[in-house]
Amino acid sequence: MICGSCYREIPPGSAYCRHCGAQVGEAVSTPARIAAAAAGGGGAWRNPWEHRAGRGPVAAFAETLQQSLFRPVEFFRGTSPEGGAGAALLYAVLVGTISVAVALLWQRALVDRFPVAFDGRFMGLFDNRAALAGVSVFLPIGVALGNLLWAGVLHVSLAVLGGARGTYTTTLKSVCYSSSATAFNVFPVCGAAIGGIWQVVVQVIGLRELHRTSTTRAFWAWFLPFVVAVCLAGAVFLAAMFGIMKLFMEFGDGKFAV
């Protein structure tokens, strides 16, 4: 069952939600009722970026960045699970492109400051106008494609685990708005690492809140693709090793025969 107050899973037959204390009568037990409640609550959505007409794009961007970074639970609960995919992707492209550009500028500054400690040959692109133009064009495209592909992987993973109560758009929005964590790139040296960790946290929260699923399913939906990738890599490695051993056995005069 799903609590109608906090949208988290509760054991069947519970009198109260163990997460927020709501009475069992306030809980809903089917994805259809969850979708109906979401559709009927359009007036409660408070996502600044998706309602930027009355704020202006700059103010809406700043509010969205601040809320999604420091109040992700409240932010995603105020975000509609459906619709607004284009706005979410635009936000991800903006924050991702700006963050990567800032990270490159920091690296250039560090190369100039510590020329002995850093190998700055790849930073020659700052002196090449054609390279800069190429980066300016393809970086936003790469950010957009990265968000679209990762959202697809996450949605399949969440569906396999039985936690996908929304559509692909729902997953895409959680991925796009979690891109806010890349803003930590403004801090040199350790900013990227901190941002990467926090992005995972925000992404899991977004999956949980927008899909009305549990934290456990949201986390495993994020982690499962890496488990599959490791297993596939291991299988390829073992297949390659057996292939090499077979070649030695066939062309090594039986030296490795057993």
N, C-alpha and C positions, 0 to 999 in steps of 0.2 A: 504494500500500500504506500501511497505518497501523501505526505502531510499537505493539507491545503494552505497552511500558513507559511512554512519554510521550504516546501517542495522537496523534502528529503524523505528517504525511505524509512518506514516504520514497520515493525513486525506485525503480521496479521493478528487481530484480536486485541491490540493495545488499547488501553483506555485513554492514554495521553501520548502525545509525541515526545519521545525521549530527547529530542533536540531543542524544541522551543516551548513545550508544555501545552500545545494546543489540544483540545479535546478530540477524541476519535471521530466525533460527528462532523468535525470540520475537515476531515481527511477525504481525499478522493482516491479511488482505486483503479481507474482506467485512464490510459493516455487520451482517450476521446474527451473525457471531462476536463482534463488538464488543458487540452487545446482549446476547448470551448471557453474556459475561464480566461485563458490568455487572449483569445479573440475579443472577448467582451470587456477586457480591461484596458483598451487602447488609450483611454484618457489618463491612465496612471503612469504611462511611460515618460521617463524624465531624462532620457539620453540627450545631453547637450548638443552633440554633433548631429544627431538626427532631427533636432529641432533648432537648427542654427539660424533660421530665418529671422527670428526676433532678437538674436544676440549678435549676429555678425560672425563671419568665419573665424576670425582670429580669436575672439573671446570664446567661441564654442570649442575651438581646438584646444585652447588652454584649459578650459573647464573639463573637457573629456580626458585630457592627459592627466590632470590632477586627480580626478575621481577614479579613473581606472587604475592608476598607480597606487594610490593610498587608501581608497575605499572601494576595492573591487567588488565585494559582496553587494553593497548598496548600489553600485553602478550597474551591475548586471541584472539585479532585480528590477531596476528601473529601465531596462532595455527590452524592447519587444523581441520575442524569439523569432518572429518572421518579418520579412520585409526589410528594406533598408540595406540590402547586401551591397549595392553600389556605393552608398555612402560609407559603409564600413571599410570596403576595399580602398576607397579613396583616402580615408584616414590612415590606413595601414601604409599606403604608398607614401604619403606625406611624412609621417613620423619615421618610417623606415629609411627613406631617402635622406632626410635631414640628419638622422642619427649616424648613418654610414659616412656621410660627408663630413660631419664633425669629427668622427673617429679618424678619418684620413688626414684631416687638418692637424689633429693632435699628434699623429704619428710623424707628420712632416715637421712639426715644431720640435718634437723630441729628437728627430734625426739631426736637425740643425743645432740643437742644444748639446747633444751627446753624439757627435759624429763617430767616435771610436767604438761606442757600445752598440751601435745599430748599423746594419747594412742597409743603406737607403737607396740602393740601385733602382728598386721598383718605384721609388718616389719620383723618378724622372718624368713620370706622366704629368706632374704638375707643370713641367716646362714644355710640354707638347700639347699644342692646342687641339690637334686632331684626337689625341687620346682623351683629353678632357671632354671634348664634345661627345665622343663615343660613350664615356662613362655617364655623362649627363643624360643621354638618351636611353641607354640599356639598363642603368641601375634601377629606375622606377619600374621598368618592364620586368626585371628580375625579381624585384620585391613583390610585385603583383602575382607573378607566376608562382613564386615560392609559397605565398599565402594560399592560393587556390589549390595547389597540389597537396600541401600539408593538411589543409582542411578536408580534402577528399580522403586522405589516408586516415585521419582521425575519425571521420564519420563512419567509414567502413569498420574501423576498430570498435567504435562505440556501439554500432549496430550488432556486431558479433557478440558483444558482451550484454546485449539486451538493454542498453541505456539510451539509445537514440530515440527519444520521444518527439523530437523535432525533425526538421528536414536538413538537407545539406546547407541551406542558408543559415540555419541556426548555428551549425558548427563553424561555418565561415566567419560569422560575426564574433564568436568567441576567440577565434584565431586572430582576426584582424585587430580587435581592440586590445588583445594581450600584447600587441606590438608596441604598446606604450612603453614597455620595459626597456626597449632598445634606447630610450632616451638617456639611460645611464651611461651611454657612450660619451656623454659630455665630460665624464670624469676619466682622466687618463689612467693607463696601466690596469687598474682593477675594475673599471666601470663596466667593461664588456662582460666580465665573469659574473659580476653582481646582477647585471641586467639579464643575462641568460638564465640564471637561477630563478629570479623573480618572474620572468616571463613564463616559466613552467608553472609557477604557483598561480599566477593570474589566469593562465590558460585553463588549468584544472578547475578553478573557481568558475570561470565562464562556462565551461562545459556543464558543470553541475547545476548552475543557476538557470541557464537558458534551456537546457534539456530537461530540467526538473528531475534530475537523477541523483544518485548518491556520490559522495566524495570518492569512495572506493572505486566505483565503476569509472568515474571520470579520470582518476589517476591511472588505472590499468588501461584505459583506452589510450592514454598518452604513452604509456610504457610498452604496451604490447607491440607496436611496430618495431621498436628497437630489439625486443626479444626475437621477433621473427627474422629481423635482419641479421642478428648474430647467428641464429640457427642456420639460415641460408648460407651465410659466409662460412660457417663451420662445415656444412655439407659440401660446399664447393671445394674447400681446402682438403677435406678427406678424399673427395673424388679425384682431385689432382694428385694427391699423394699415392693413392692406389694406382692411378694411371702411370705415374713415374715408376713405381715398383714393378708394374707389369712390363713396362718397356725394358727395365733392367733384366727381368727374368727372361724375356724373349731374346734380347740381344746381348746379354752378358754371359753367354755359355752356361746358363743355369746356376750362376754364382749365388743368386739369391733364392734359389728354389727351396721349398720346404717339403 
